[in-house]
Amino acid sequence: MAEFTPLLLTLPSFTPSLAVEVLPHGLTIHRFIIQADGRTHDIVVGPEAPEDHTTQKYTNTIIGRYANRVPTGTHKLQRNGYEGVLVAQANESARVSLHGGPIGFDSLPWTLLSADMPPTLFSKAELGHFSGEENNSHAVFRLVSPDRDQGYPGELTVEVLIALLAPSESQVAEAGKELNLGSLVYVYRAKVNKDVTPVNLTQHWGFNLDASMKERPGSDVKNHYLTLKADRIVHRDSDSLHSGNYISVASAPEHNHSGKKIGDKYPEPGYDDFYVFESRPIDVPKRVPISTFSDDFDLVKGIITPSNVHSPVALLSSEISGLSLAFDTNQSGVMFYTNIGAAPERDARKKIHGGSGLKGDGLAPGTAAFLEFHDVLSAFLEPSNKDGEDGLLTQDELYNNYVRCDVRFKAPAK
């Protein structure tokens, strides 16, 4: 399919509560549609025309091979006896390689897989969770990144499952006055053909839960409430590279997101910070021995089955629209970014968000909450992470990263 032709995924219904449009270009969530209380919401910001994602970069796209910032230059890699070399290429500045380098996964066309070209990194058991559905609620895409792509070693095969899940009856009943509308799940898989390589994938998606309300065109997200189950943020240097140190959120009230409004104690010019989650049980591993992969292998079941044990690691909500998003993931933290790099004079805004759809009519800074779930910035450069949470993948491992977004609605007060 053409890389800018949206693939529509929906829940099975005449009026589905959830739907997403996915572009093969950069594996982009072009629209995230919610039907609630007679209203239609598109909760992700971005341009009207799919082709405008080429200039409005990092807007709801995948990021890879390595999310966030890595120092430029040569880095020796070592994990579990395997060795390799990364030559990180500059793009943001002379010192910084951002989001995988000059031509990251966000800029490339992804291949939609099918029965004629089936996934190889998802098992028959895992795909069987969706095979009985007579609807377009899921898809799997693939990208093969060649050896030395943007300086990264090894040929990396990446497959991504995107699925919409209907709420179970028990979910709705437990919610009481709050209605569960369903979930959007991303599962990222990767395998390298030799030695070792850095891998740190994420979705660079930006949310505004009020943007589609005609009463609030162009509204910012400062009235959104945010909870992050994090105890520290990464300390960054003048080029936003990880300094190797951390700052406790207890000592920085503006970063203690315990249900406060985003606009409370809002730092200037806004948020662009990586939050490390508190220590918690991780039920779904980030990587597994490739030797355990078989037809019966199944990590997807633990992702699509709602947990009654663990609370979400992140919660974004609005009293104005009544919408809320609860996130679960096996990643170590989240990058929270309030679109401070937005340029209204350069960007375009969707018509459903009060825009014309034309460039020069974009949203202003502060009008989106980007929540990018991934591992710590350049984790492989921290000696304490050796052979552990180092952001590296060896040839005998399967990378397994997921994020689940549960969508909820509570009728706002009149």
C-alpha angles and dihedrals in degrees: 000000000000111000094237097044108104120235109216118218118187142169113252104268141101086244104024116203091218134033134159134196112215123195118207085218104093090341086272126186095221094177134010105194124197125185111203134153093350093307131111116220130187102197101188122079124225145099127321095228116063091219091061090073087081090070100025090063129192093020108141092328130132115259124216168219083352125003122223126000131342125176112254120246138052121331125183112222128206132172130159093339097315120115135197144152129241119199101194112208124219121244111137093043140331090277100039135072105192127202097344101321138283094326107032130174088270090069098049134086114247124212119239108224125220143168088285091050104027127189117267099193096053119067129230089251092054095047088046090072087072105027096092094058118106093204143071099261099130145028139180122217130191137205127179113205112198126230111282092016104164086348096302117134125236134023106280122203113199127188124181127197115205115188140169115215126202116227116256121235090249091056092054093046094049092049093066108188091001113082123215109219097185139271142272115216131193120191116185120198128182140174129187120211097219144016115330139321138174114257125179114154128182144156112251094209126159123207134203112172094191101041095101095052109107089213090063111037112176092005120169126232098241090108092053116104118231132193120185119180090217131130101190144015130222114262109228133197127230091286093047092252118144107267092199092252134098136213121220112233087220088070094044111054093188088064097046098099102183098148096306122141113268089235094057109102087355110186120223127280088008142262124324102148140130114231120202113215122236115260108281140158113278109207097179113054123230093223136010135189108277087223090071092060112110141136089280096047109122128176093142093074091065090051100048094042109087115241119233090184108055126056119221117277090219135024126186119184145164127206089199099061095022090229126132135179122209117195132204125181144153092229122111098238151339135252109226113200127171097203093261091160093060116127114196091193091057105032135070128229129212118255091233086060093055096267133126093234089239129116113261092046101079132141120273126241113284094037098108139045108216111197110187113182114205145114125293119292112277090345091172089068093062109092091207089064095059111143089352131068091351102133091241130126125202129205092257095053136080116218113226120182126161143176124190121197116197113199119212136179133199118179107250120239114269 
